[in-house]
């Protein structure tokens, strides 16, 4: 019975942590913001976006 209680508490803590991390949006802080909005694209900016500037 004691093992079941420990397992339940551990599962609740893990689910809570996963929920908190997903709500925070960790991946958003690593995304780049486009600094070229409204400006013509240079060759370097095209490369950043995966566009071949030689075409």
C-alpha positions in Angstrom: 0.0 0.0 0.0 2.8 2.4 0.8 4.5 1.8 -2.6 1.2 2.7 -4.3 0.9 6.0 -2.4 4.5 6.9 -3.3 3.9 5.9 -6.9 0.7 8.1 -7.0 2.5 11.1 -5.5 5.4 10.7 -7.9 3.0 10.5 -10.9 1.1 13.6 -9.8 4.3 15.6 -9.4 5.6 14.5 -12.8 2.3 15.4 -14.5 2.3 18.8 -12.7 5.8 19.6 -13.8 5.1 18.6 -17.4 2.0 20.8 -17.4 3.9 23.8 -16.0 6.7 23.4 -18.5 4.3 23.1 -21.4 2.3 26.2 -20.3 5.5 28.3 -20.0 6.5 27.7 -23.6 10.1 27.0 -23.3 10.6 26.7 -27.1 9.4 30.2 -27.6 12.4 31.8 -26.1 14.7 30.1 -28.7 12.7 31.3 -31.8 14.1 34.2 -33.8 12.1 37.3 -34.4 12.1 38.5 -38.0 14.0 41.7 -38.1 13.6 42.1 -41.9 9.9 42.9 -41.9 9.2 45.6 -44.5 12.7 45.6 -45.8 14.1 43.9 -49.0 15.8 40.6 -48.3 19.5 40.5 -48.5 21.4 37.3 -49.5 22.2 36.6 -45.9 18.6 37.0 -44.8 17.5 34.7 -47.6 19.9 32.1 -46.5 18.6 32.3 -42.9 15.1 31.5 -44.2 16.3 28.6 -46.4 15.9 30.5 -49.7 18.7 30.0 -52.3 19.8 33.6 -53.1 21.5 32.5 -56.4 18.2 31.7 -58.1 
